[in-house]
Structures are given as structure tokens and as C-alpha cells.
């Protein structure tokens, strides 16, 4: 009987993917937002290495696509804030999508943060995944730019379907990815109206049963929301078997409050702080 039980467990593990298994953890997820920007420049290899070092369940990043079709890791559509593009090119508000991968490879993405990171480059998505996915790591990829077919082809070519999780504020994008690759685990970032550029009223910002239902229509299996998450929404989601992750929590007291309320994960700039919040939860 014991042997059968062990075999069944092994078979069950084999039937699921890393992206599915990370969602099955019986504790809240700790997700390193853009790596570890509390102590390293966001969305760079040093930040990702530190996020992994702190034991984060997932390391999150953002990507856009260059003029010649290379996915590059950066949050903003423009290069000003986190590179020396203005100093190098004498132009402001240069968009990554208007430059080639070779051109952006010459930019310094570390000096703005601290001189000790001078010379740090914008990583390609492939370079970032090579680091994050090594030794059992897990990447949470947030799409900021690029077509659905581009990321599906990228993941397929590298045998990374469901080795990573893909999320976006653009719910039409999620629907298209789901149609192209139904097995890929998707998370819906909200509120969706952030992406659409609409003015958000108070009720738009709050997670509600209506938002949850709309998010699930995209094919997403989990909802990622801002800090306006109440017990009613959590109860509704959990009643439907859906987990809720909250972003971006960088202080101890709010982290403890969300964990006590029963959220299923926290995205943070400081993974160490979230581990501390877990360790100091009231019994």
C-alpha cells in the first residue's frame, strides 16, 4: 500500500509542470519584484541573482521588444530612467522599441542606481531566464511590449512552456496567448484599466468579485492585484479555488496584515522583509 501511494505521488508530480506546482504551495508565495531593487538596480542580472539568493519562490521581470525583435528586460517603454541613454545619444524619451538590440546593449543600466553597478547592462529576456531558471528557479514574466505570438514562439523554442509564468495588465493579450497556448499558466494583473489608460475611480481600484470573474475570462489561473484587496474579495476568490497575489508590498506591517488576511502571495522589492513578516506572524 505504501509503495502504491509513493508511486501515485510520483505520477501526480510528473503530470504537473513547475509553473503549476509553484501555485500549489501550501504557504504564501514570496515574489521578488524586478529582482531585488532594494539593494541592486531593478531588472538587471545582479538584482535577479540577489532575489534568488534570498530564496524567493519567483523572480519577476518586465520585458519590451526591440526594433529587430529581441525581448529585452526593462520596465519602462523609454530608456531614460534606468539607463544612460540621454548621455549617450543626447535625446530624451527614446523608446526601446525604436532601437536595435545591439544599440541598447551598449547602454549602462547600473550607474543611475549606484556607481558600484557601473557597466551593468540591460539583459535580454534569454539572458535573464538563463540566470533565473537555473537550479530550479522560477521566473514570473510580465509583458510590457511585444505581440502574443512573439512570446509563445520564444517560450516554445526554448522548451519553457510552463517552466515560467506569464502575467500582464493587458487582458486582451492574455486572451490571445491563451488561445495560442492554452496550457501556459497565465496570471491576470489588475486593475485592467491601468493598461487601458483610463482614469480609475475608487471602485475600479478595489478587487471585487466582478473583477475576479472578468480576469478568469482571460484564461488566467491567478489574479494579481494592488493593495486594495478586502476580505470579501479574498473569500470569493478562494471559494472559486482562485488564489490572490498582492503587489508591491515593501513594509513589514502591511505585509503582516495581508498575510494574516489570507492572501496567497506578495510581490516585493525586498524579499527578505517578506520572509521576516512570515516568521513574525501572530499565532
C-alpha positions in Angstrom: 0.0 0.0 0.0 2.8 2.4 0.9 4.6 1.6 -2.4 1.4 2.4 -4.4 1.0 5.6 -2.5 4.5 6.7 -3.3 4.1 5.7 -7.0 0.8 7.7 -7.2 2.5 10.7 -5.7 5.4 10.4 -8.2 3.0 10.1 -11.1 1.0 13.1 -9.9 4.2 15.2 -9.7 5.2 14.1 -13.2 1.8 15.1 -14.5 2.2 18.7 -13.4 4.6 21.4 -14.5 6.9 23.7 -12.5 4.5 26.6 -13.1 1.6 24.7 -11.8 3.4 23.3 -8.8 4.5 26.7 -7.6 0.8 27.6 -7.4 0.2 24.6 -5.3 2.4 25.6 -2.4 0.7 25.5 0.9 2.0 28.9 2.0 2.1 32.4 0.5 4.5 32.9 -2.3 7.4 35.4 -2.0 7.9 37.0 -5.3 11.0 39.2 -5.9 9.8 42.3 -7.9 12.2 43.2 -10.7 14.8 41.1 -8.7 15.9 42.9 -5.6 15.7 46.7 -6.3 16.1 47.4 -2.6 19.8 46.8 -3.0 20.5 46.5 -6.7 19.4 48.2 -10.0 16.0 46.8 -11.0 15.6 44.3 -13.8 19.3 43.6 -14.0 21.2 40.3 -13.6 22.7 41.4 -10.2 19.2 42.1 -8.9 17.9 38.8 -10.2 20.8 36.9 -8.6 20.1 38.6 -5.2 16.4 37.8 -5.5 17.3 34.1 -5.9 19.9 34.3 -3.1 17.1 35.5 -0.8 15.1 32.4 -1.5 12.2 34.0 -3.4 9.8 31.5 -4.9 9.7 33.5 -8.1 11.7 36.3 -9.6 9.6 38.8 -11.5 10.8 40.9 -14.5 9.4 43.1 -17.3 10.2 43.0 -21.0 9.8 45.0 -24.1 10.8 44.1 -27.7 13.4 45.9 -29.7 13.0 47.2 -33.3 14.7 43.9 -34.5 12.5 41.6 -32.4 14.7 40.9 -29.4 13.0 40.7 -26.0 14.9 43.0 -23.6 14.3 43.3 -19.8 13.2 46.7 -18.8 10.1 48.2 -17.1 9.6 51.5 -18.9 8.9 51.9 -22.6 11.5 54.6 -22.7 15.2 54.3 -21.7 15.7 57.5 -19.8 15.1 56.4 -16.2 17.2 53.3 -15.9 20.0 53.8 -18.4 22.4 56.4 -19.6 20.7 56.7 -23.0 20.3 60.5 -22.7 24.0 60.9 -22.0 25.0 58.6 -24.9 22.5 59.7 -27.5 21.6 63.3 -26.5 17.9 62.5 -26.7 15.1 62.2 -24.2 12.2 59.8 -24.2 13.9 57.3 -26.6 11.7 54.2 -26.8 13.3 50.8 -26.6 11.2 49.5 -29.5 12.8 52.1 -31.7 16.3 50.8 -31.1 18.1 47.6 -32.1 19.3 45.0 -29.6 22.9 45.9 -30.5 22.2 49.6 -29.8 20.7 49.1 -26.4 23.4 46.5 -25.5 25.9 49.5 -25.2 23.8 51.3 -22.5 24.8 51.4 -18.9 21.8 50.3 -16.7 23.6 50.4 -13.4 25.3 53.8 -12.8 22.0 55.6 -12.2 21.4 53.4 -9.1 24.9 53.3 -7.6 28.4 53.8 -9.1 29.4 50.3 -8.0 27.0 48.9 -10.6 28.5 50.9 -13.4 28.7 48.9 -16.6 25.7 46.8 -15.8 23.7 46.1 -19.0 20.1 45.7 -19.9 19.7 41.9 -20.1 17.9 40.2 -22.9 15.0 38.1 -21.8 17.0 35.0 -22.7 20.0 36.1 -20.5 17.7 36.8 -17.6 15.9 33.4 -17.9 19.3 31.6 -18.1 20.1 33.0 -14.7 16.7 32.9 -13.0 15.7 29.4 -14.2 19.0 27.8 -13.3 19.0 25.3 -10.3 15.2 25.1 -10.1 14.5 28.8 -10.1 11.2 30.2 -11.4 10.6 33.4 -13.4 7.4 35.5 -13.4 7.5 37.3 -16.8 5.5 40.5 -17.1 4.9 41.6 -20.6 5.1 45.3 -21.2 5.6 45.2 -25.0 5.5 42.6 -27.8 2.9 40.5 -29.5 1.3 37.4 -28.1 2.8 35.2 -30.8 6.3 36.5 -30.1 6.3 35.3 -26.5 4.6 32.0 -27.3 7.2 31.3 -30.0 10.0 32.4 -27.7 8.9 30.0 -24.9 8.2 27.1 -27.3 11.6 27.4 -29.0 13.3 27.2 -25.6 11.1 24.5 -24.1 9.9 26.9 -21.5 6.2 26.5 -21.7 5.0 26.2 -18.1 8.6 26.4 -16.9 7.7 30.1 -16.3 4.6 32.1 -15.5 3.4 34.9 -17.7 1.4 37.9 -16.5 0.1 41.2 -17.9 -2.2 44.1 -17.3 -3.3 43.8 -20.9 -6.1 41.2 -20.6 -6.6 41.1 -24.4 -3.0 40.0 -24.7 -3.6 37.2 -22.1 -6.6 36.0 -24.1 -4.6 35.8 -27.2 -1.7 34.0 -25.5 -4.3 31.6 -24.0 -5.8 30.9 -27.5 -2.3 30.2 -28.9 -1.0 28.1 -26.0 -3.9 27.1 -23.7 -1.6 25.1 -21.3 0.6 28.1 -20.4 0.0 29.3 -16.9 -1.2 33.0 -17.0 -1.8 35.5 -14.2 -4.0 38.5 -14.7 -2.6 41.7 -13.4 -5.2 44.3 -12.3 -7.0 46.6 -12.5 -7.0 46.1 -16.2 -7.9 49.8 -16.6 -4.3 50.7 -15.7 -3.3 49.3 -19.1 -6.1 51.0 -20.9 -5.1 54.4 -19.6 -8.5 55.2 -18.1 -9.0 57.3 -15.0 -9.5 55.0 -12.1 -12.3 55.6 -9.7 -12.1 54.2 -6.2 -14.3 51.3 -7.0 -12.1 50.4 -10.0 -9.1 50.1 -7.9 -10.6 47.6 -5.4 -10.6 43.9 -6.1 -14.2 42.7 -6.4 -16.0 39.5 -7.4 -16.7 41.2 -10.7 -13.1 41.9 -11.4 -12.2 38.3 -10.5 -14.8 36.9 -12.9 -13.5 39.1 -15.7 -9.9 38.2 -15.0 -10.7 34.5 -15.3 -12.3 35.1 -18.7 -8.8 35.7 -20.0 -7.7 32.2 -19.3 -5.7 33.3 -16.2 -5.4 30.9 -13.3 -4.5 33.5 -10.6 -5.2 37.2 -10.0 -2.5 39.7 -9.1 -3.8 42.9 -7.6 -2.8 46.2 -5.9 -3.1 46.6 -2.1 -6.8 47.3 -2.3 -7.9 43.8 -1.5 -10.6 43.1 1.1 -11.8 40.0 2.9 -14.9 39.8 0.8 -12.9 39.5 -2.4 -10.5 37.0 -0.9 -13.4 34.9 0.3 -15.0 35.0 -3.1 -11.8 34.1 -4.9 -10.9 31.2 -2.5 -14.5 29.9 -2.8 -13.8 29.6 -6.5 -10.5 27.9 -5.9 -8.6 31.1 -7.2 -5.5 32.5 -5.4 -4.8 36.2 -5.0 -1.3 37.8 -5.0 -0.8 41.4 -3.9 1.7 43.9 -5.2 4.0 45.7 -4.3 4.4 45.3 -0.6 7.7 46.8 0.8 6.9 47.4 4.5 6.7 44.9 7.4 3.3 45.9 8.9 1.3 45.8 5.7 3.0 42.5 4.8 1.9 41.0 8.1 -1.6 42.3 7.6 -2.0 40.9 4.2 -0.6 37.5 5.3 -3.0 37.4 8.2 -5.9 38.2 5.9 -5.0 35.1 3.9 -3.5 36.4 0.6 -1.7 33.8 -1.4 1.5 35.7 -2.2 3.2 39.1 -2.0 5.3 40.8 -4.7 8.0 42.9 -3.1 11.2 44.9 -3.7 12.6 43.3 -0.5 12.2 39.5 -0.3 14.0 39.4 3.0 11.3 41.6 4.6 8.5 39.3 3.5 10.3 36.3 5.0 10.5 38.3 8.2 6.8 39.1 8.0 6.0 35.4 7.7 8.3 34.5 10.6 6.7 37.0 12.9 3.1 36.4 12.2 0.9 36.1 15.2 -0.2 32.6 16.1 
